[in-house]
């Protein structure tokens, strides 16, 4: 912003202030935006939030405090509150703890606004201070010119004349042709106001001698001669000089410059006519007031244009925000689809792994049962009623082929090869449950029949199967393999059994049922 304000403002244009939620960032944004507008001499109609930045930096950061306050004062000037702007600038430049290097830009603005308000005595100390602390020679010359205007408005014409001569000498030594001419014209005006009309005329004639008669300020020079003639009482000469000035103004000046010129020439013509005729004409008054009205209308038009520019900037900011939101929505939709795909993939993988783990558990339980069968001594008495005999019978009735068909893994095929000699007659089930129930009755004194008599109506077939296997000492994994259910389903059915039969959580199901069926 200090070295390349245009680039800085281009960066700021791509920032949406509504996205700045932290106060420090909001303050910095509005401070930089207003400061940039001030440096570029652009409209500050839309910079009302610089007041927020000023409040935030007050007492925290002396540099940004002073600069944001200066920008805020300039904003006040833009919205028509020049007295408020000047009062604010006065409070800044009067601070004792601010170094001159920091206060110089603020003091420049203060002196400029004071000169625009034609301040005299009030402006002199500020202008003198600015002259004293300015380091750049060109800036210092501008400050002296502001001081010259303050002397004139305070009617301290001797001081103004001395300062004008100093400025003329400086411009001559540095060969500043345009400024040299401007300072000489200022000297002529001061001499005229002091009543030293001959000297004033001599200065103007000297300017015409060093430049062509139709130089770029011929209208202003002839207007000064007209004013000198008017002050000397030579009304005829005053009218002639004013007519010449008007003709040059038409040739030399553009529309805007002609407007400002006529603001002065109309007033001067009205004064000449009044002295000649002793009457004030309505036309002159109308011309003067119309010029004032034109000036007001131009100022309002400038303000409207500034406000329109501010609205356009806001519209661009809203468009950028809408574009950003659209991109955000697109990104969110893509992210949502990606998330759904990832979650679905994770769920599928998890389910597959659960199934694989359950299959492995079933295979493990089956392998254990096979190992028990292989290690048990061979008996020729199938009617031996022992738990080992029940296990052997269970294993013989397992639907191994069906398991291989359901989960055709290499591990299950190997299992089939190991126990291919075991016969199976299951009637569509993995085991023949009627045989199992008979074995349970034989081994455990009619347990199944007693279970059926006591709780047959409450229990489902699957729950009865689980109970008899639990009584026979099978583990949950083994029950899962034999019944063809998952281990989680077995746990759920056990919970259901407890609820139906009123078995407390801490009490063993098998112990409870043996006690209930012991009679």
Helices and strands as residue ranges (DSSP letters): H 5-13, G 17-19, H 23-39, H 50-57, H 62-78, H 82-93, H 100-116, H 121-133, H 137-153, H 157-173, H 177-193, H 197-210, H 218-232, H 235-252, H 255-277, H 282-375, H 387-396, H 400-406, H 410-418, H 433-443, H 447-455, H 461-471, H 476-483, H 487-501, H 509-516
